[in-house]
Amino acid sequence: MNVQISCINKVNRHDPYDAIDNFGGLNADGSRWKADLAKMINWIETGTHSFYVKRDAMQVKVIIAVSPSGNKYLKTEADNATSNNLLSLPECP
């Protein structure tokens, strides 16, 4: 299932090196979903879900990346945007 991420939660919103704590969005029925980083990574690795972020009219795929210290995190594939696609999302309620 390909799911749109439309909001995030992060302790230090403007620190690009601080990981996003939660990701969220809307289900088809209009209810909200929210999941932490570990669950999101598990869903992607097991193929249960794939995720994307809307950027203008495009869908930008969310992928797993690994930091130099070996920690997994989520980011979007490269696109023509200069801003960070995930960090530009609003806060999840």
N, C-alpha and C positions, 0 to 999 in steps of 0.2 A: 504494500500500500504506500503510495506517494503522498506525503503529508506536508502541508505548509506550516512553517514556523512563523508566527506573526508577533511574538513578544518574547522577552527574556527577563531574567532577574540576575543581578550582579551586585555584589557588595560595593565595590568601588567602580562605579559606572564608567569612568573616564580612563581607567588604567588598562591599557591594552595587554598587559602581562598578567592581569588577574583574571582567572577563569570565570566563565559564565556558570552560575549555580543552577539555574532552571531555564527550560525552554517551554514555550506554550503556543497554543493556537486554538482554533475553533474546529469542532467536529462537524460532520455533515448536518447533524440535527441542531446545530447552533450552540451546543453545550461546549464548555471550555475543557481543554486538556492541558496538563502540565507535567513535566518529567524532569528529573535531575540528569546531570551529565552522564553518570554511570549507566542509567537506564537507556538513554539515547544511544550511547556507544554500543551497548548490547543489542539493541534493536537493529542498528545498522550492520553490525558484524554478523548477526544471525540471519539477516535478510528479511526480518519480520516487517520492517518499515524502511522507507527511504524518505528523505526530507529535502525540502527546498525553501528558499526565501524568494519572495517576489521583489523584483527590482525593476521599476517602471512596468513594462509589459512582459518582461522576461521572467522565467523561472531559473534561479541559480541553484544548482545542486549543493547540498551540504555534505561534506566529507569528513572523515577522521584524519587528523594529522597527529604527529608525534613531536613534542618539544625536544630541544637538545638534551634535556635531563631525562627524557624517556616517558614523560606524561602524555597521555592521549587527550586530545581536545577536539572540538568541532570548528570547522571553518567552511567557507563557501569556496567553490572552484573559482579560479580566476575569471574575472569579467572585466568590462571596460570602466567600472566604477572606481573612483579614487577613495571613497569612504568604505569603512568596514561594514559589510552587509548585515552581519549579525548584531554588531554593537549599535547600528543605527536604528534597530527596532525599539519600539516603546517597551516600558516596564509591563510585566504581566501583573494582573490584579491578584 
